Amino acid sequence: MKFGVTTLVLSIALTLMAPLASGEEPLTFEKALEIGLRNNYDILIARNEAAKANNNRGLGTAGFLPRLNATGSWNRTDTKETSDPVTPNSIGDNVTDQLNGQLALSWTVFDGFSMFAQRSRFNQLARLGEEQARSEIENAVVGIGRGYFSLVQQELLLDVAVETRDVSAARLEKTQVRRELGGASSTDLLNAQVALNRDESDLIQRQIDRDAAVRELNVLLGRDPAAQLTIEKMIVTPAWDLSSEQMLEEALANNAGLKLLEASRAAASSVVKSSYAPYLPSVNLNASYGYLDRTVTPDGGSDLGTEQSSSTVGVSLAWNLFNGGRDRVAIRNAKIDLNNQVYSLRNAENEVRSRALEAMQTYEKQLELVNLEMGNVEAAEQNLELIRDRLGLGSATSLEFRDAQTSLALARTSLIAAQFQARLTRLVLDQITGRLVSEAE
């Protein structure tokens, strides 16, 4: 399976548009994921590791194919002969050229079924690499989603701060007019000024938080942290459409963490099979062909040459009858490793069941909380309007107005926080059930 994120299937019907700049296409949540996953270095490394494991799936790495080696050499020897070692007097010399070449074939035709176990192991390791890459992708999707909706949250909170500041500014202006007309006290004017200053301070802090969220999302997307982002200020919290039984079934069948552990268990099982190979003999086929060309050129004489070729074919058998019990120890350890993988898988299944049920119950409660907070916002808005009217008629104090204004701001803040937490929980639910990412070849 060749990894590439060509399809990102999110189980929620939400598209958040975010124009990057004038003339550029708007940035949707799916587009943000595509950009982030394309630039995420952890994912790139995981894909490369998966590709390496996939390369090892061939017959050659498992030992099914023969090995063929070629060797060759050329040598020249210049020999000089003398009659007297004290006063050399050359009586002749020879030049010998020797060309040598050989082909050697070695083929293990049987090794106690180890090659079959190794091939299965390499296949499982390739699957393991694929599941590791998928896990990295899912974690990146959750991270990008968290950063994306965190920015939405900060934009909405900034709007609340701006509206609260504007209301306080209008209140201060009206109080100043009433003060000039003798209808408001100095205390009312000072309270209005303090409220405006507080709201200005809150607004500045919200701007700081919003800018930090922009930088964080840009980093997650592999973009310049200073790049501008504008998004639609809305968080949709869709309903969950699976029963507890259906959710658990999908989680146990599709959860990336469980698939990763299952691939590890299968690889450990292949190791157990290969550990029995030393108890059986191994049979090797050997063949070779050699060629020798030797030419001697005497001083002043004719060349003397010889050629020689040889070929051999043989079969060898090796059987380890006893090696101090190391093979038996290797089998025991391999079985222990396999049991540990099985225990880890079972433990992870229980954890996934627990996390899935907890996430689903939390999400359902969070949706109830969102509806409750919506009702609180509506009530707080109506209360502020009533207090505003009474304040204009002089039947309400400035402190009552401030309390109503603060209550509305808190209600809106609580609603935004509830929507944000519900949206993140939905991402977790999609990840647990394997719905978060769908990969195509």
N, C-alpha and C positions, 0 to 999 in steps of 0.2 A: 504494500500500500504506500503510495507516494503521498507525503503530507503536504497539504496546502489548504489554507482556509479559503475555500471558494464559496462556502455557504455557511452562514451563521444563523442558526434557527433559534430564536428566543421565543419562549412560550407565552410571551405577553404581547398584546396588540398595542404597541406604543412606538411612535415615531417622533422624536424630538428634533426640531429643525434648529440649526445654528449657523447663520451666515458668518463666514470667517471675515470677509471684507467685501467691499463694493466690487461687483463684477464676478465674484466667486460663487460656486455652487454652495447651497446651504449644507451645513453639516448635520446629518441625522445621527442618531445613536448607533445604527448599524455601520454608517460610514466611519464614525469615530472608532468603533471596534476594528474595522478593517485597517484603518491607519495604524492604530496601536499595535495590533497583532503583526502587521508587516514589519514594524520597526522594533519589536520587542526582542532584545538580545538573548534572553533566557530561552525564548521559543526557538530562535534560530539555532542555538546550540543544541536544544533537544531534538530538533529536526535532523541536524547533522549526525547526532549520535544514533538516531533511528535509521538513517541512511547507511551508516557504518554497519549496524547490526544486520540490516537487510542485505548488504553486500556479502555477508558471511554465510548466506543460506545456500550457496552453491555446492555441488557434489564434490568439488575439489577440496574445500575446507574441511569436509567431513571425512575425507580419506578414501572416497570411492574411485578416484582416477589415478592412473599410474604417474610415476615421476620419471622424466627423461632428462639425462644430463649429457652434455657434449663437452669434451675437452680436446685441446690441441696444443701442439708446441712445435717450434722450429729452432734448431740449434746449428751453429757453425763452429767447427773446431779447426784451428790452424796449428799443425804440428811441424816443428823443425828438428832435424837431427844433425849432430856434429860428431866429428871423429875424435877430437881432443878437448876435454873440458877446460884446459888451461889456455890453449890457443885455438879457439873455435875455428873450425873449418867446415862449413856447411857442405853436407854431401847429399841433401835432399829435404824436401818438405812436402806435406800432404794437407789438403783442405777437405774437411768432411762436413757435408750438409745432411742434417737428419730432420725429417718431417714426420710428426707423429700425431694421430687423431684417434678418438675413441667415442663411441656412443654407448651409454649405459641406461638400461631400462629396469626400473624396480616397481613392482605392483603388488600391493597387499590385497590378495583376493579374499581373505577371510581373517578377521581379527577378533573373533568371539562376539560378533554382532556390535562391536563398539562403534563402528562407522554409522550404523543405523541409529544408534542412540545419540551419537554426536550430531547427526543431521537433524534429528528431532529437537535436540537442545538448541541448535542454532536457529531453527524455526521459531522456537519459543522465545529466544532472546530477541529476535526481530520483532515479534509481537510485543514483547516487553518494552522495546524502544518506542513502538508506536503508541502504546498506552501512556508512557511517560511524556511523550510529546503532547498527547491529548490532555493530560493532567495539567501541563504547563499552560496550554491554551485556555482551559477553563479557569484556572487561577487568574490569568491575565484578564479574561473577560469580566470576572467579578471585580478585579481591581479597577479596571476602566469604568465599569458601571458605577462603582462606589464614587470614583472621582467625578464622573459626569453628573450624577444626581446630587452630589455634594455641591457642585457649582449651581445647579438649579435651586437647591435649598438656600444657598447664600444670596442668590439673586432675589428670591422671594422675600427673604428676611430683610434685604436691603430696601425693597419696595415698602415693606411695613414701616421701616425706620424713616423713609422719606415721607410717607403719608403722615406718620405721627409727628414728625418735625413740622410739616406744613400746617397741620391742625394747631399745633402749639404756636406757630408764628402768627396764624390768623387770630388765635385767642389773645395773644399779646397785643396785636394791633387794635383789636376791639376794646380790650381793657384800657389801653392808653386813651382811646377816644372817650370811653366812659369816665375815665379819671379826669380828663379835661372838662367834661360836662358835670362832674361832681357825682356821678353815679357809681363810682368804684373807689375803693379805699387804696391806700398805699400798699397795704398787705396783699390785696388782690393783684396789684401790678407787680410786686416783687415775686409772688408765687408764679405768675405767668412767665416772668423772665427766667426764674430758676428752672421751670419746666422746659422752656425752650432750650436753655443751655444744656440740660441733661439730654434732651433729645438730639441736639447737635453732636454731643459726645457719643451717644449711641450710634448715630449715623456714621460718624468717622470710623468707629470700630467695625461696623458692618462693611464699610468699604474696604477696610484692611482685610477682613475675612474673605470677601468676594475676590479681591485681587490674589490672595493666597490660593484660593480654590482654582482660579484660572491658571496660575503657574503650575499647580499640581497636576491638573488635567493635561496641560501641554506636555509636561514631562512624561506622563503615562502614554501619550500619543507619539512620543519621540519628536516633538516639535520644539521650536524656540520658546523658552518659558515666558518671554515677553510678548509673544504673539497674542493678538486680541481674539476673544471668543464672545459671541453673542448667541444666546440660546432661547428657546421658547420657555417661558416661565410657567411650567405646568408639570406636575407629577401625577401620573395616572397609577392607580392601585387596582388592578383587575382582580376579579374573584378567582378562587382556586377551583378547578373543575374536576378534581379526582377525589375519590373516597380514600379512606385510610388504607384499605386493602389494595386498591389500584396503585396508590402511591408507593406502598412498600414493594409491590411486585415490580414496578418500574425501577425503583431504586436498587433493588437486589440484582436486577438484570442489566442495568445500564450505567450504574455509578462508576465513574472513572477510577476512583481509588480501589474499588473491589476488582475491577478488571485488571488493574495493575498487579494486585496481589495474586489474582488467579494466574496471570502470566508467570509470575515468580514461582508459584507452586508447580506449574507445569514444567518450568525449566529445572526445578529441583528434582522432579520425578525422572526427567531424562538423565540427570546425573546419577541417580540410583541405578538405572538400567545400565549405563556405561560402566559402572563400578564392578559389575559382574564379569566383564570381558576378560580380565586376567585369568579366570578359572578355565578358560577354553584356549586351545592352541591357536596360533596365528600361522597362516600360510602365505608365503611370498613367492612371487614369480620374478626371476632375474634373467636378464638377457643383455649381452654386450657385443659390440663389434669394434675391432681395432684395425688400424692401418698404419704401416711403417714404411717410409721411403728413405733409404740411406744411400748417399752418393759420396764416393771418395775420389778426389782429383789429385793424383800424384804430380810431383814437379816434373814437367816435361813429358808426362805420360797421358794415356787415355783415361777417361772417367770410368770408374768401376761402381756400378749401382746395384742395389738389391731392393726388392719390394716384398713386403710381408703383410698379410691380412689374416685376422683370426676372428672367430665368433664363438660365443658360448651361450648356452641356455640351461637354466637350472631352476629347481623348485626347492625351497627351504621351509622347514617347519620348526617352530619354536613353541615350547610349552613350559611355562613357569610352574614347576611342581611345588615349590615351597620357597617363600621369601621372608620367613620370619613372622608370618601372620599379618603383614602390612595390608594385604588385600582385604582381609576380613575386617580390619579396623577401618579401612576406607569405606567399606560397604555400610558398617554401622554408623559412621559419621554422616554418610550421605542420607541414610534413613532418618537420622536425628534432624538434619537440616530440613528434610521434607516434612517431618512432623511439625517442626517449628513454623514452616510456611503454612501448613494446614491450620495450626492454632491461630496464627496471625490473621488468616482469612476469616475464620469463624468469629474471632474477636471483632474484626472490622465490620462484619455483617451485623453483629449486635449493635455496634456503635452507629452504623448507618441507620438501622431501624430506629434507634433512640433519637438520633439527630433529625431524621425525617419526620417522626411524629411530633417532636418538639417544635420544629420549624413550621409545620402545618398548623398546629394549635396556636403558635405565636402569631402566625400570619392572620388567622381567622380573628383572633382577639385584636390584632392591630387594625384590621378593617373595621371592627366594631368601634375601636377608639377613634378612627378617622371620622366615622359618621357622628360620633358623640362630639368631637371637636368642631365639626361643621355646625352642629346645632349651637354650640357655645359661641361660635363666631357670629351667627345670625342673632342670637340673643344680645351679645355685647354690642353689635352694631345698632340694634334697635334701642338699647339702653342709652347709648351715646347720643343718638338723635334726640331722645326725650330730654336728656340732661341739657343738651345744647339749646333746645327750645326754652326750657325752664330758665336756663342761665340768661337768655336774651330777655326774658320777662322779669328777671330779678328774683325768681322763686327758688333758685339753686345757687349754691356757693361755687367759687372757683375750685375748691378742694374736691367737691363732688364731681365736677366736670373732669378734673385730673384723674380721679379714681376711675371714672368710666372710660376715659381715654386709655389709661394704663391697662385696664381689664381687657379692652379690645385688642391692644397690642399683644398682650400675653396670650389671648385666645388664638389670635392668628399665628403667633409663634409656635404655640403648642400644636396647632393643626399642621403646620409645615413640617415640624419635627416628626409627627405621627405618620404623615405621608412618606417622608424620607425613610424612616425606619421600616415601614411596611414594604417599600420598594426594594430595599436592600434584602429584606427577608425573602422576598419573592425571587430575587437572584439566587439566593442560597438554596431555595426549594428547587429551582430549575437545575442547579448544579448537582444537588443530591440525587435527583431522579434522572440525570443524564440528558436532560432536555436543553441544556445551555448551548452546547456546540454540536453541530452536525458537520462532519467532514466528508468531502467527496474526493475521489481519486482524481 
